[in-house]
Amino acid sequence: MLSLQRRNNMRQFRRRKGPLTKSSFLTMSSTAALLAVSFTVSTPVRAADDAAIQKWIAEFQPSTLSKDDQKKELEWFAKAAEPFKGMEINVVSETIATHEYESQTLAKAFSELTGIKLKHDIIQEGDVVEKLQTQMQSGKNVYDGWINDSDLIGTHFRYGQTIALSDYMTGEGKDVTDPMLDVNDFIGKSFGTAPDGKLYQLPDQQFANLYWFRYDWFTNPDYKAKFKAKYGYELGVPVNWSAYEDIAEFFTNDIKEINGVKVYGHMDYGKKDPSLGWRFTDAWLSMAGNGDKGIPNGLPVDEWGIRMEGCRPVGSSVERGGDTNGPAAVYSITKYLEWMKKYAPPQAQGMTFSESGPVPAQGNIAQQMFWYTAFTADMVKPGIAVMNADGTPKWRMAPSPHGSYWKEGMKLGYQDAGSLTLLKSTPADRRKAAWLYLQFIVSKTVSLKKSHVGLTFIRESDIWDKSFTERAPKLGGLIEFYRSPARVQWTPTGNNVPDYPKLAQLWWQNIGDASSGAKTPQAAMDALAAAQDSVMERLEKSGVQGACGPKLHKKESAEYWFAKAQKDGTIAPQRKLANEKPKGETVDYDTLIKSWPATPPKRASLQ
């Protein structure tokens, strides 16, 4: 069961006046996000008729399928659901706009088409995790189907209570697996794949954190000339953190004001709060150059600084071969604190994620390195300070710059991937009915329309659809990024994290000490690494995770591990660099966009 501290934390979260998940913060008002929303549909128990199918085909436009193929897919769902008509099935997800569309529209459609009474709850992310833990620990069926972050992949495959979907689709669930599902069309299927090669989670929505900047200011001839005269290179999209820092300094202390308004070269947040944890577990250390090369996560050391041997985590601290408190990690925290103090609005230090999110749209921020693409819908609203009169944005998004420890082939940022998940503790018939609904909400019949609603892509075919080619100029680079080869460097938390709920909460508590000034960056990361090792040591002693559970290395000196990495031809942990600020490097945004391929990649299909 949950520890007393975690239960108290959850109660405290629920008392807060605001959403409790980064995704909630991105897309919903505080009042709306506090309400658990569900949509329950009761329909007569009958097969879907042609009128109902045609009605919903009209709603699900545009689609990558022809209307005839949409009809075939919907007819398949109706037929496959016949054994489950009249059942009441419960599914849950966290609170974001994409899931609202599912709960309010797709659940209704599914129920009308199949006769299954579908209830789709949307609740806080913390509550989803708590209820998931409750079902896994008690064996009692709380929900029939789950949509939870693929960040839990390391948890799911180790505890042995999650259905391997790749086995299910060809075995027990073959009769309820959509022949048109086309798993190879999903851009994030590697995120839900465990070290055993099996798929445990299938993406339902995804969004990345990227670099955001004022394109209109960066292309201003006067600003460009002044910047080049001072720094010796062009004002443009920063390739490295050195350039980001120079640009932050330039707008904050050289430009100072635009149209009589004080401007800042950077935006962030620093209040010691649960949301501070997302700021760092969502791959900040990887952007600095922590860990090893490898996609979707570094091996043998990942972006959390956890070292793996085979499928077993063996340590987080440098003295056990990890990198959570290594020079690259400490550098990442140092720069975070330095930039916020020097270049962000003074109030940023005391802000949470939800409070800082709307600030760039107010028009006085030049750039932000840590910006979620799920903000896009709110950032393109007509009439706000960062939009042109013609409906195009004054800003753009681009790949994030990397820190001085980063090497080519490393992960460069984070991608959230809410994913379809089934548990073994759900009765077999209820699991089949839930699997039908979960497939329905990611089916080709509906996924393109859902992508236009939430802008959280999961299918290659949707990203390359002509409807997004037409819409791209009004989305500030979102489509160009998702069509680019750079996209693969943005990935969720991976298999190395053996118990995401237990370990993730350690981050905001320890890094918050650095943010508040209570500890130095080195002391804060030492404490975090030690805390992660302590949790993994308890998991090892319990034996609950079996052959892929943690098995900690004995402690050695930092020099031992630095030398070992060099001998083995790996990277982490790295020695401290003599110069952590190399010369700044930028790239012209329009040149960058033109360098990306304009045709979709070829791939094998499962159809």
C-alpha positions as CSV (number, residue, x, y, z in Angstrom):
1,M,0.0,0.0,0.0
2,L,1.0,3.6,-0.3
3,S,3.3,5.0,2.4
4,L,1.8,7.4,4.9
5,Q,3.9,10.2,3.5
6,R,2.6,9.6,0.0
7,R,-1.0,9.5,1.2
8,N,-0.4,12.7,3.1
9,N,1.2,14.2,-0.1
10,M,-1.9,13.2,-2.1
11,R,-4.2,14.8,0.4
12,Q,-2.2,17.9,0.3
13,F,-2.2,17.9,-3.5
14,R,-6.0,17.6,-3.5
15,R,-6.4,20.6,-1.2
16,R,-4.5,22.8,-3.6
17,K,-6.4,25.4,-5.7
18,G,-5.2,24.1,-9.0
19,P,-4.6,21.1,-11.2
20,L,-2.1,18.6,-9.9
21,T,-0.6,17.4,-13.1
22,K,1.7,19.1,-15.6
23,S,-0.8,18.1,-18.3
24,S,-3.6,19.7,-16.4
25,F,-1.6,22.9,-15.9
26,L,-1.0,23.0,-19.7
27,T,-4.6,22.9,-20.9
28,M,-7.2,23.5,-18.2
29,S,-8.3,26.3,-15.8
30,S,-7.7,25.6,-12.1
31,T,-11.4,25.3,-11.3
32,A,-12.2,23.0,-14.2
33,A,-9.2,20.8,-13.5
34,L,-10.3,20.2,-9.9
35,L,-13.5,18.5,-11.0
36,A,-13.4,14.8,-12.0
37,V,-15.2,14.7,-15.2
38,S,-16.9,11.6,-16.7
39,F,-19.3,10.9,-19.5
40,T,-21.6,8.0,-19.1
41,V,-23.8,6.8,-22.0
42,S,-26.7,4.5,-21.7
43,T,-28.0,3.3,-25.1
44,P,-30.4,0.5,-26.1
45,V,-28.6,-2.8,-26.5
46,R,-28.5,-3.1,-30.3
47,A,-26.1,-3.3,-33.2
48,A,-25.0,-0.1,-34.6
49,D,-27.2,0.9,-37.5
50,D,-26.1,2.7,-40.7
51,A,-27.6,6.0,-39.6
52,A,-25.5,6.0,-36.4
53,I,-22.4,5.1,-38.4
54,Q,-22.9,7.8,-40.9
55,K,-23.6,10.3,-38.1
56,W,-20.3,9.6,-36.5
57,I,-18.3,9.5,-39.7
58,A,-19.5,13.0,-40.3
59,E,-18.1,14.0,-36.8
60,F,-14.7,12.2,-37.5
61,Q,-13.6,14.5,-40.3
62,P,-10.9,14.9,-41.4
63,S,-9.6,11.3,-41.4
64,T,-6.7,9.6,-43.0
65,L,-9.2,6.9,-44.0
66,S,-11.8,7.2,-46.8
67,K,-15.4,7.3,-45.6
68,D,-15.9,3.7,-46.9
69,D,-12.9,2.5,-44.8
70,Q,-14.2,4.4,-41.8
71,K,-17.5,2.6,-42.2
72,K,-15.7,-0.8,-42.4
73,E,-13.8,0.0,-39.2
74,L,-16.8,1.1,-37.3
75,E,-18.8,-1.9,-38.4
76,W,-15.9,-4.1,-37.2
77,F,-16.1,-2.4,-33.7
78,A,-19.9,-3.0,-33.6
79,K,-19.6,-6.7,-34.5
80,A,-16.6,-7.3,-32.2
81,A,-18.5,-5.7,-29.3
82,E,-21.6,-7.9,-29.6
83,P,-20.7,-10.3,-26.8
84,F,-20.3,-7.3,-24.4
85,K,-23.5,-5.4,-25.1
86,G,-25.1,-3.9,-22.1
87,M,-21.9,-4.1,-20.0
88,E,-20.8,-1.0,-18.1
89,I,-17.1,-0.4,-18.6
90,N,-14.9,2.1,-16.7
91,V,-11.8,3.8,-18.2
92,V,-9.7,6.5,-16.6
93,S,-7.2,9.1,-17.8
94,E,-5.6,12.4,-16.6
95,T,-7.0,15.8,-17.3
96,I,-6.0,17.3,-20.7
97,A,-8.0,18.6,-23.6
98,T,-7.4,15.4,-25.7
99,H,-8.9,13.2,-23.0
100,E,-11.8,15.6,-22.6
101,Y,-12.6,15.0,-26.2
102,E,-12.4,11.3,-25.6
103,S,-14.6,11.5,-22.5
104,Q,-17.3,13.8,-23.9
105,T,-17.4,12.7,-27.6
106,L,-15.6,9.5,-28.3
107,A,-17.1,7.6,-25.3
108,K,-20.6,8.7,-26.6
109,A,-19.8,7.5,-30.1
110,F,-18.4,4.2,-28.9
111,S,-21.5,3.5,-26.7
112,E,-23.9,4.3,-29.5
113,L,-22.1,2.2,-32.0
114,T,-21.5,-0.9,-29.7
115,G,-24.1,-0.9,-27.0
116,I,-21.4,-1.0,-24.4
117,K,-22.1,1.5,-21.6
118,L,-18.8,3.4,-21.5
119,K,-17.8,5.6,-18.6
120,H,-14.5,7.6,-19.2
121,D,-13.4,9.4,-16.1
122,I,-10.8,12.2,-16.3
123,I,-9.1,13.0,-13.0
124,Q,-5.8,14.4,-11.7
125,E,-2.6,12.6,-12.8
126,G,-1.6,12.0,-9.2
127,D,-5.0,10.3,-8.6
128,V,-4.6,8.1,-11.7
129,V,-1.3,6.9,-10.3
130,E,-2.7,6.3,-6.8
131,K,-5.7,4.4,-8.2
132,L,-3.4,2.4,-10.4
133,Q,-1.2,1.5,-7.4
134,T,-4.3,0.5,-5.5
135,Q,-5.4,-2.0,-8.1
136,M,-1.9,-3.4,-8.6
137,Q,-1.4,-3.8,-4.8
138,S,-4.9,-5.1,-3.9
139,G,-5.8,-7.1,-7.0
140,K,-9.3,-5.5,-6.9
141,N,-10.5,-4.1,-10.2
142,V,-10.8,-0.3,-9.9
143,Y,-10.9,0.5,-13.7
144,D,-11.2,-1.8,-16.7
145,G,-8.8,0.2,-18.8
146,W,-6.1,2.8,-18.1
147,I,-4.5,5.7,-19.9
148,N,-1.4,6.5,-17.9
149,D,2.0,7.9,-18.8
150,S,4.5,5.6,-20.5
151,D,6.9,7.0,-17.8
152,L,5.6,4.0,-15.8
153,I,6.9,1.4,-18.4
154,G,9.7,0.4,-16.0
155,T,7.2,-0.1,-13.2
156,H,4.7,-2.0,-15.4
157,F,6.9,-4.6,-16.8
158,R,8.8,-5.3,-13.5
159,Y,5.8,-5.8,-11.2
160,G,4.3,-8.4,-13.6
161,Q,0.7,-7.1,-13.2
162,T,0.4,-5.5,-16.6
163,I,-0.8,-7.2,-19.8
164,A,1.8,-7.4,-22.6
165,L,-0.2,-6.0,-25.4
166,S,1.9,-7.6,-28.1
167,D,1.0,-11.0,-26.6
168,Y,-2.6,-10.0,-26.0
169,M,-3.3,-8.9,-29.5
170,T,-2.1,-12.2,-31.0
171,G,-3.5,-14.4,-28.2
172,E,-6.3,-13.9,-25.7
173,G,-7.4,-10.6,-27.2
174,K,-7.0,-11.5,-30.9
175,D,-10.8,-11.6,-31.5
176,V,-11.1,-8.0,-30.2
177,T,-8.0,-6.5,-31.8
178,D,-8.8,-4.1,-34.7
179,P,-7.4,-5.5,-37.9
180,M,-6.9,-1.9,-39.0
181,L,-5.1,-0.8,-35.9
182,D,-1.7,-0.6,-37.7
183,V,0.7,-0.5,-34.7
184,N,3.6,0.5,-36.9
185,D,1.9,3.8,-37.6
186,F,2.3,4.9,-34.0
187,I,5.3,7.2,-33.5
188,G,5.8,6.3,-29.9
189,K,5.5,2.6,-29.8
190,S,9.1,2.3,-28.5
191,F,8.1,4.3,-25.4
192,G,5.9,1.4,-24.2
193,T,8.2,-1.4,-25.1
194,A,10.1,-3.1,-22.3
195,P,13.6,-4.7,-22.3
196,D,11.9,-8.1,-23.0
197,G,10.9,-6.6,-26.4
198,K,7.2,-6.7,-25.6
199,L,4.8,-3.8,-26.0
200,Y,3.0,-3.0,-22.7
201,Q,1.6,0.4,-23.5
202,L,0.3,2.0,-26.7
203,P,0.3,5.8,-27.1
204,D,-3.0,7.7,-26.9
205,Q,-1.6,11.2,-26.9
206,Q,1.9,12.8,-27.0
207,F,3.5,16.2,-26.5
208,A,7.1,17.4,-26.3
209,N,9.0,20.2,-24.5
210,L,10.8,22.4,-26.9
211,Y,12.5,25.8,-27.3
212,W,10.1,28.7,-27.8
213,F,11.1,32.2,-29.0
214,R,9.9,35.5,-30.4
215,Y,10.5,35.1,-34.1
216,D,9.6,38.7,-34.8
217,W,12.3,39.9,-32.4
218,F,14.9,37.5,-33.6
219,T,14.4,38.6,-37.2
220,N,14.5,42.4,-36.4
221,P,17.4,43.8,-38.4
222,D,18.4,46.3,-35.6
223,Y,18.5,43.6,-32.9
224,K,20.4,41.2,-35.2
225,A,23.1,43.8,-36.0
226,K,23.5,44.7,-32.3
227,F,23.8,41.0,-31.3
228,K,26.4,40.1,-33.9
229,A,28.4,43.2,-33.1
230,K,28.6,42.1,-29.4
231,Y,28.9,38.3,-29.7
232,G,30.4,37.8,-33.1
233,Y,27.7,35.4,-34.4
234,E,24.2,35.6,-35.7
235,L,21.1,36.0,-33.5
236,G,19.1,32.9,-34.2
237,V,17.8,29.6,-32.7
238,P,20.5,28.6,-30.2
239,V,22.2,25.2,-30.8
240,N,23.9,25.2,-27.5
241,W,23.3,26.5,-24.0
242,S,26.1,29.1,-24.4
243,A,24.1,30.8,-27.2
244,Y,20.9,30.6,-25.1
245,E,22.7,32.3,-22.3
246,D,24.0,35.0,-24.6
247,I,20.6,35.7,-26.0
248,A,19.1,35.8,-22.5
249,E,21.7,38.4,-21.5
250,F,21.2,40.4,-24.7
251,F,17.4,40.8,-24.4
252,T,17.4,41.3,-20.6
253,N,20.3,43.8,-20.3
254,D,20.9,45.2,-23.8
255,I,17.5,45.6,-25.4
256,K,15.8,46.0,-21.9
257,E,12.6,47.5,-23.3
258,I,10.4,47.0,-26.4
259,N,7.6,49.5,-27.0
260,G,8.0,50.8,-23.5
261,V,7.6,47.4,-21.9
262,K,10.4,45.7,-19.8
263,V,11.5,42.4,-21.6
264,Y,13.3,39.4,-20.3
265,G,15.5,36.9,-22.1
266,H,14.3,33.8,-20.2
267,M,11.3,32.4,-18.3
268,D,11.1,29.6,-15.8
269,Y,9.7,28.7,-12.3
270,G,11.3,27.8,-9.0
271,K,8.8,27.4,-6.1
272,K,9.4,24.2,-4.1
273,D,6.3,22.4,-5.2
274,P,5.4,19.0,-6.8
275,S,5.4,20.7,-10.2
276,L,9.1,21.5,-9.8
277,G,9.7,17.7,-10.1
278,W,8.4,17.7,-13.7
279,R,10.8,20.5,-14.5
280,F,13.6,18.1,-14.1
281,T,12.4,14.5,-14.5
282,D,11.1,15.6,-17.9
283,A,14.6,15.3,-19.2
284,W,16.4,18.5,-18.1
285,L,19.5,16.6,-17.3
286,S,19.6,15.0,-20.7
287,M,19.5,18.4,-22.3
288,A,22.6,19.3,-20.3
289,G,24.4,16.1,-21.4
290,N,23.8,13.8,-18.4
291,G,23.8,10.0,-19.1
292,D,24.9,8.0,-22.2
293,K,24.0,7.9,-25.8
294,G,20.9,6.0,-26.8
295,I,17.3,6.4,-28.0
296,P,14.8,6.4,-26.5
297,N,17.0,6.4,-23.3
298,G,20.7,6.3,-22.7
299,L,22.5,3.1,-22.0
300,P,24.0,2.0,-19.7
301,V,23.1,5.3,-17.9
302,D,19.9,7.1,-18.6
303,E,18.8,10.7,-18.2
304,W,17.8,10.2,-14.6
305,G,21.4,9.1,-14.0
306,I,20.4,5.5,-13.3
307,R,22.8,2.8,-14.5
308,M,21.6,-0.4,-16.0
309,E,23.1,-3.9,-16.4
310,G,20.8,-5.9,-18.7
311,C,17.4,-5.1,-17.3
312,R,18.5,-4.4,-13.7
313,P,19.1,-0.9,-12.3
314,V,22.4,-1.0,-10.4
315,G,22.8,2.6,-9.1
316,S,22.0,6.2,-9.3
317,S,24.9,7.9,-7.5
318,V,28.3,8.3,-9.2
319,E,29.9,6.0,-6.6
320,R,27.7,3.2,-7.9
321,G,28.3,4.1,-11.6
322,G,25.3,6.4,-12.0
323,D,25.2,10.0,-13.0
324,T,22.4,11.7,-10.9
325,N,25.0,13.7,-8.9
326,G,27.7,13.8,-11.6
327,P,29.3,17.0,-13.0
328,A,26.8,17.1,-15.9
329,A,23.8,16.9,-13.6
330,V,25.2,19.6,-11.2
331,Y,25.9,21.8,-14.2
332,S,22.3,21.5,-15.3
333,I,21.0,22.6,-11.9
334,T,23.6,25.4,-11.7
335,K,22.5,26.9,-15.0
336,Y,18.8,26.6,-14.2
337,L,19.3,28.6,-11.0
338,E,21.7,31.2,-12.6
339,W,19.4,31.9,-15.6
340,M,16.3,32.3,-13.5
341,K,18.1,34.8,-11.2
342,K,19.7,36.8,-13.9
343,Y,17.3,36.7,-16.9
344,A,13.7,35.8,-15.8
345,P,11.1,38.1,-14.3
346,P,11.7,38.5,-10.5
347,Q,8.5,36.7,-9.6
348,A,9.5,33.5,-11.5
349,Q,11.4,32.3,-8.5
350,G,8.2,32.0,-6.5
351,M,6.0,30.6,-9.2
352,T,4.7,27.1,-9.8
353,F,4.3,25.5,-13.2
354,S,0.7,26.7,-13.6
355,E,1.6,30.2,-12.6
356,S,4.5,30.5,-15.0
357,G,2.8,28.9,-18.0
358,P,0.8,31.9,-19.2
359,V,3.6,34.4,-18.9
360,P,5.2,34.1,-22.4
361,A,1.8,34.8,-24.0
362,Q,1.7,38.1,-22.3
363,G,4.4,39.4,-24.7
364,N,7.5,40.3,-22.7
365,I,9.5,37.1,-22.9
366,A,12.1,36.6,-25.6
367,Q,12.7,32.9,-25.3
368,Q,12.0,29.9,-23.1
369,M,14.0,26.7,-23.3
370,F,11.6,24.5,-21.4
371,W,8.2,24.9,-23.1
372,Y,5.6,22.2,-23.7
373,T,3.9,21.9,-27.1
374,A,0.6,21.3,-25.4
375,F,0.6,25.1,-24.8
376,T,0.2,25.5,-28.5
377,A,-3.6,25.7,-28.6
378,D,-3.6,28.5,-25.9
379,M,-0.7,30.3,-27.6
380,V,-2.5,30.7,-30.9
381,K,-5.7,32.3,-29.6
382,P,-6.7,35.4,-31.6
383,G,-6.0,38.8,-30.1
384,I,-3.3,37.8,-27.6
385,A,0.0,39.8,-27.5
386,V,2.0,37.1,-29.3
387,M,-0.4,36.7,-32.3
388,N,-0.5,38.7,-35.6
389,A,-3.7,40.1,-36.9
390,D,-3.6,37.6,-39.8
391,G,-3.8,34.7,-37.4
392,T,-0.1,33.7,-37.7
393,P,2.0,33.6,-34.5
394,K,4.8,36.1,-33.7
395,W,6.7,33.2,-32.1
396,R,8.0,29.9,-33.2
397,M,9.1,26.6,-31.6
398,A,12.3,24.8,-32.4
399,P,14.5,21.9,-31.1
400,S,16.0,22.6,-27.7
401,P,19.6,23.7,-27.4
402,H,22.0,21.3,-25.6
403,G,24.4,21.8,-22.8
404,S,28.2,21.5,-22.9
405,Y,28.2,17.9,-21.7
406,W,25.9,16.7,-24.5
407,K,27.1,14.4,-27.3
408,E,25.6,13.5,-30.6
409,G,23.4,10.5,-30.3
410,M,22.0,11.5,-26.8
411,K,18.4,12.1,-26.0
412,L,17.7,15.9,-26.2
413,G,14.4,16.4,-24.5
414,Y,11.2,14.9,-23.1
415,Q,8.0,13.7,-24.7
416,D,4.9,13.0,-22.6
417,A,3.1,9.9,-23.9
418,G,-0.2,9.0,-22.2
419,S,-0.6,5.4,-23.1
420,L,-3.2,2.6,-23.2
421,T,-2.7,0.0,-20.5
422,L,-4.5,-3.2,-19.3
423,L,-4.0,-4.9,-16.0
424,K,-4.1,-8.6,-15.3
425,S,-6.4,-8.1,-12.3
426,T,-9.3,-6.9,-14.6
427,P,-11.7,-9.8,-15.4
428,A,-11.1,-11.2,-18.9
429,D,-14.5,-10.1,-20.4
430,R,-14.2,-6.6,-19.0
431,R,-10.7,-6.3,-20.2
432,K,-11.8,-7.3,-23.8
433,A,-14.6,-4.7,-23.7
434,A,-12.2,-2.0,-22.4
435,W,-9.6,-2.9,-25.1
436,L,-12.2,-2.3,-27.8
437,Y,-12.8,1.2,-26.5
438,L,-9.1,2.0,-26.0
439,Q,-8.4,1.0,-29.6
440,F,-11.4,3.0,-30.8
441,I,-10.0,6.2,-29.4
442,V,-6.7,5.7,-31.3
443,S,-8.2,4.2,-34.4
444,K,-7.5,5.7,-37.8
445,T,-11.2,6.5,-38.1
446,V,-10.9,9.1,-35.3
447,S,-7.2,9.9,-34.6
448,L,-6.8,12.7,-37.2
449,K,-9.8,14.6,-35.9
450,K,-8.6,14.0,-32.3
451,S,-5.2,15.4,-33.3
452,H,-6.7,18.6,-34.6
453,V,-8.6,19.0,-31.3
454,G,-5.8,18.4,-28.9
455,L,-2.6,18.8,-31.0
456,T,-1.1,15.7,-29.3
457,F,0.0,13.4,-32.2
458,I,0.4,9.6,-32.0
459,R,0.3,8.5,-35.7
460,E,2.7,9.2,-38.5
461,S,-0.2,9.2,-41.0
462,D,-1.8,12.0,-39.1
463,I,1.3,14.2,-38.9
464,W,1.8,14.0,-42.6
465,D,-1.9,14.5,-43.6
466,K,-2.6,17.4,-45.9
467,S,-4.9,19.0,-43.4
468,F,-1.9,19.7,-41.1
469,T,0.2,20.9,-44.1
470,E,-2.5,23.5,-44.5
471,R,-2.7,24.3,-40.8
472,A,1.0,24.4,-40.2
473,P,1.6,28.1,-40.8
474,K,-0.6,28.9,-37.8
475,L,1.0,26.5,-35.4
476,G,4.4,28.0,-35.0
477,G,6.6,25.1,-36.1
478,L,4.7,22.3,-34.3
479,I,4.1,20.4,-37.5
480,E,7.6,21.0,-38.8
481,F,9.1,19.6,-35.6
482,Y,6.9,16.4,-35.7
483,R,7.8,15.9,-39.3
484,S,11.5,16.4,-38.6
485,P,14.3,13.8,-38.0
486,A,15.0,15.6,-34.7
487,R,11.8,14.3,-33.2
488,V,13.2,11.0,-32.2
489,Q,15.5,12.6,-29.7
490,W,12.5,13.6,-27.5
491,T,11.4,10.6,-25.4
492,P,9.6,9.8,-22.1
493,T,11.2,8.4,-19.0
494,G,12.3,4.9,-19.8
495,N,12.8,1.3,-18.6
496,N,15.7,2.2,-16.2
497,V,13.3,3.7,-13.6
498,P,12.0,0.7,-11.6
499,D,9.3,2.4,-9.7
500,Y,8.3,5.8,-11.1
501,P,5.8,6.8,-8.4
502,K,8.3,6.2,-5.6
503,L,11.3,7.8,-7.3
504,A,9.6,10.8,-9.1
505,Q,8.5,12.4,-5.9
506,L,12.1,12.6,-4.6
507,W,13.0,15.1,-7.3
508,W,11.0,18.1,-6.3
509,Q,11.8,17.6,-2.7
510,N,15.6,17.5,-3.2
511,I,16.0,19.9,-6.1
512,G,13.6,22.3,-4.3
513,D,16.3,22.6,-1.7
514,A,18.7,24.0,-4.4
515,S,16.0,26.3,-5.8
516,S,15.2,27.7,-2.4
517,G,18.9,28.2,-1.6
518,A,18.9,25.7,1.3
519,K,21.5,23.5,-0.5
520,T,24.1,24.0,-3.2
521,P,23.4,22.2,-6.5
522,Q,26.0,19.6,-5.7
523,A,24.6,18.9,-2.2
524,A,21.0,18.7,-3.6
525,M,22.0,16.2,-6.3
526,D,24.0,14.2,-3.8
527,A,20.9,13.9,-1.6
528,L,18.7,13.0,-4.6
529,A,21.2,10.3,-5.8
530,A,21.4,8.8,-2.3
531,A,17.6,8.8,-1.9
532,Q,17.1,7.1,-5.3
533,D,19.7,4.4,-4.3
534,S,17.9,3.9,-1.0
535,V,14.6,3.2,-2.7
536,M,16.2,0.8,-5.1
537,E,18.0,-0.9,-2.3
538,R,14.7,-1.5,-0.6
539,L,13.2,-2.9,-3.8
540,E,16.3,-5.2,-4.1
541,K,15.9,-6.5,-0.6
542,S,12.2,-7.2,-1.1
543,G,12.7,-9.2,-4.3
544,V,9.3,-8.1,-5.5
545,Q,10.5,-7.1,-8.9
546,G,12.2,-10.4,-9.7
547,A,15.0,-10.8,-12.2
548,C,14.7,-7.3,-13.5
549,G,14.6,-5.6,-10.1
550,P,17.4,-3.4,-8.8
551,K,20.7,-5.0,-7.8
552,L,23.0,-2.2,-6.6
553,H,26.7,-2.0,-7.3
554,K,29.0,-1.7,-4.4
555,K,30.4,1.8,-3.9
556,E,33.6,2.8,-5.7
557,S,35.4,6.1,-6.0
558,A,34.2,8.6,-8.7
559,E,37.5,8.3,-10.4
560,Y,37.0,4.5,-10.8
561,W,33.8,5.2,-12.7
562,F,35.2,8.1,-14.8
563,A,38.0,5.8,-15.9
564,K,35.7,2.9,-16.5
565,A,33.5,4.9,-18.8
566,Q,36.6,6.0,-20.7
567,K,37.9,2.4,-21.0
568,D,34.5,1.0,-22.0
569,G,33.9,3.7,-24.7
570,T,30.8,5.0,-22.9
571,I,30.1,8.5,-21.6
572,A,28.6,8.6,-18.1
573,P,29.6,9.7,-15.6
574,Q,31.7,12.4,-17.2
575,R,34.5,14.3,-15.5
576,K,33.9,18.0,-14.9
577,L,34.8,20.1,-18.0
578,A,37.5,22.7,-17.7
579,N,35.3,25.0,-19.8
580,E,31.5,24.7,-19.4
581,K,30.7,27.6,-21.7
582,P,32.1,27.0,-25.2
583,K,31.4,29.6,-27.9
584,G,27.8,30.1,-28.7
585,E,26.3,28.6,-31.8
586,T,23.0,29.5,-33.5
587,V,21.1,28.5,-36.7
588,D,18.7,30.5,-38.8
589,Y,15.1,29.2,-38.1
590,D,14.0,29.4,-41.7
591,T,17.1,27.6,-42.9
592,L,16.6,24.9,-40.2
593,I,13.0,24.3,-41.4
594,K,14.1,24.1,-45.0
595,S,16.7,21.5,-44.1
596,W,14.1,19.0,-42.9
597,P,12.6,16.5,-45.3
598,A,9.3,17.3,-47.0
599,T,8.1,13.8,-47.6
600,P,6.9,11.2,-45.2
601,P,9.3,8.3,-44.4
602,K,8.6,4.9,-45.8
603,R,7.7,2.2,-43.4
604,A,6.3,-1.3,-43.2
605,S,2.7,-1.6,-42.3
606,L,0.9,-4.3,-40.3
607,Q,-2.2,-3.9,-42.4
